[in-house]
């Protein structure tokens, strides 16, 4: 099990290089693509969270919902909304 941990930085670095290469060397485009992919995955987590029964989750839904709120805030930022908007203040409450 220790061997994959040693290779993790190499794999991560290779993935970063691959993402930048796919975006023709544009780091901002690679970051944008990563944020969009992350948003898609967060939507999938939200969808699956809603489908899981409360008994099966045993109270573990709450942290996921808090994470979802944070991701929604990041989605707003990546979409160009203002950092200090009222929606952002509501999501922190």
Helices and strands as residue ranges (DSSP letters): H 2-22, H 27-51, H 54-57, H 61-78, H 86-92
